[in-house]
Structure formats: structure tokens, C-alpha cells
Amino acid sequence: MTRVVGLIGGPVHSANLLIRSINYADIARMVTTKDFEGMTKLLCQCGQELQKAGAQSLVLCANVAHKAADALEEHSGLPVLHIVDSSAEKIVSAGHHRVGLLATRAVMEEDFYKARLIEKFGLEVLVPGEDFRERVDGLIFDELSKNPIAKEAKDHFHNAYEELVQRHKVDCVILACTELRLVFNDEDFTVPTFETTGLHARGIAEWALLEN
């Protein structure tokens, strides 16, 4: 979560930020045990701390953390610059409609992410099969933290990507997990592919420039 103010063009300027860093192991544990109430409580507490420190907006630097976005806005009184919006706006402007979603299990299955893509932006959202969804969190939290990442782990994500393209006939794919860029190279993409981390960062910068 961050405050972005006073971002002015020029070689010596940088964003004015308030940062509340959380041990992601705590978030990962809550996600894998489906303790979303606990995750929301933790994030709302952090949001209130940043609001009291003078933040003008909040940013969640993880896709799955956006399950708490609505509660965070309510408890802090600040807007959350939502990661879905940054990606979906680019997808819609590029003329895509049928979207494949690769992410943690909660992002692929819970309504908080897919519903925003569908209801706010009119997109059709497809996800890989249940076998992949059941094991994806273990792959992300255990295998993708290793160096080097095992080829077998990468293959699971490549196969899921191709399932979306070949079986579900999506016209683009969203990589909605920060670690997924570690398992794909640009040449692996067979349809337009949108990586949420970079698009979110750009959206935050654009917001800062518009606000100031």
C-alpha cells in the first residue's frame, strides 16, 4: 500500500511514498488456509495506519490481496487503485473480449476478481481446469520461490496457458500473479498477454500525474 503524490516529470524527481511492508508469508498462509477474514483485518489495519500518516490513496501490491479492496476502502476512507482496472482498461482498449486468467486459486475462483472483469468491463473470463487450480498455490508459493525454477513447475503453467488458448479459444491472457513472469518468456506467448504488475505500476503513475 502506498501514497503517490507530487510525481513531476524530470530527471531528479521521484514519487512521494508511504510504504507499509507486510511479511508476504503471512498473506500466503492466510490465502492457502482461506483465512480471508484475517487477511482483510490485517490489510485494513495497515490501511488505517497509512491514512493517519497522510496517504491520499492505497495500492495493494499483490493480486490476491484485492479480495480485501472494498473493505479497505470502507475502513480507510481512501480510494484503492485497483489492479484489475489497470489491466482491464488496456484489454478493452485493445479490442479483446474473451480473456484467459492465470493466477492463484483464489483469484481464479473467487468472485472478487472475475466479477470486476465481467461486471465493470464486460469481459468474458475463462480459467484452466480444476486439476491445475487445485495445485497452483503449491506451485506458486513453493516452486516459484526456488532458483532455478524446475522445468516441471514451469511446464504446468505453460500447459495451462495453452489450454486457455487452444481449448477455451481466448483472445488474450492475463498473468494475474506477480511470480508468473518468472515462468514465461515473451516468445512463449501465442496470444496478446497482459502482465498485471507492470500495468498496475503504470496506472499508479498515471493517477499520480493526473491528481497533481
Residue pairs with C-beta under 8 A, 6 or more apart in sequence:
1 18
1 19
1 20
1 43
1 46
1 47
1 50
1 55
1 58
1 59
1 60
1 61
2 17
2 18
2 19
2 50
2 55
2 57
2 58
2 59
2 61
2 204
3 16
3 17
3 18
3 50
3 53
3 54
3 55
3 56
3 57
4 15
4 16
4 17
4 56
4 57
4 59
4 204
4 205
4 207
4 208
4 211
5 15
5 16
5 56
5 208
5 211
5 212
6 15
6 16
6 208
6 212
7 13
7 14
7 15
7 16
7 205
7 208
7 209
7 212
8 212
9 209
15 205
15 208
18 50
18 53
18 54
18 55
20 46
20 49
20 50
22 42
22 43
22 46
24 62
26 42
27 39
27 42
27 62
27 64
27 65
28 141
29 35
30 36
30 38
30 39
30 42
31 39
31 64
31 104
31 106
31 137
32 137
32 141
34 106
36 67
36 68
36 106
39 65
39 67
39 68
40 67
40 68
40 71
40 72
43 60
43 65
43 68
43 71
43 72
44 68
44 71
44 72
44 75
44 76
47 58
47 72
47 75
47 76
47 78
48 75
48 76
50 58
50 76
50 78
51 76
51 77
51 78
55 78
56 78
56 211
57 78
57 79
57 80
57 81
57 207
58 72
58 73
58 76
58 78
58 79
58 80
58 81
59 80
59 81
59 200
59 204
60 66
60 68
60 69
60 72
60 80
60 83
61 178
62 178
63 83
63 103
63 104
63 107
63 113
63 176
63 177
63 178
63 196
64 103
64 104
64 106
64 107
64 177
66 80
66 82
66 83
66 84
66 112
66 113
67 106
67 110
67 112
67 113
69 80
69 82
69 112
70 112
72 80
73 79
73 80
81 200
81 203
81 204
81 207
82 116
83 176
83 196
83 199
83 200
84 113
84 116
84 117
84 120
85 116
85 120
85 203
86 196
86 199
86 200
86 202
86 203
86 204
87 174
87 176
87 194
87 196
87 199
87 200
88 116
88 117
88 120
88 121
88 123
89 121
89 203
90 194
90 199
91 99
91 121
91 123
91 172
91 174
91 194
92 121
92 122
92 123
94 172
94 192
96 123
96 171
96 172
96 192
97 122
97 123
97 124
97 171
98 123
98 124
98 126
98 168
98 169
98 170
98 171
98 172
99 117
99 123
99 124
99 125
99 126
99 170
99 171
99 172
99 173
99 174
100 125
100 126
100 127
100 128
100 161
100 164
100 165
100 168
100 170
100 172
100 173
100 174
100 191
101 107
101 108
101 113
101 114
101 117
101 125
101 126
101 127
101 164
101 173
101 174
101 176
102 108
102 128
102 157
102 160
102 161
102 164
102 173
102 174
102 175
102 176
102 177
102 180
103 113
103 136
103 174
103 175
103 176
103 177
103 180
104 136
104 137
104 140
104 177
105 133
105 134
105 136
105 137
107 113
107 176
107 177
108 114
108 127
108 128
108 133
108 136
109 127
109 133
113 176
114 125
114 127
117 123
117 125
118 124
118 125
126 164
126 168
126 170
127 133
127 164
128 160
128 163
128 164
129 163
132 156
132 159
132 160
132 163
135 156
136 156
136 160
139 153
139 156
139 157
140 177
140 179
143 149
143 150
143 153
144 153
144 179
144 182
144 183
145 179
149 182
149 183
153 183
154 183
157 180
157 183
157 184
158 183
158 184
158 188
161 173
161 184
161 188
161 190
162 190
164 170
164 173
165 173
165 190
165 191
170 191
171 191
171 192
172 191
172 192
172 193
172 194
173 189
173 191
173 192
173 193
173 194
174 193
174 194
174 196
175 181
175 184
175 193
175 194
175 195
175 196
176 196
177 196
178 196
178 197
180 195
181 195
181 197
184 193
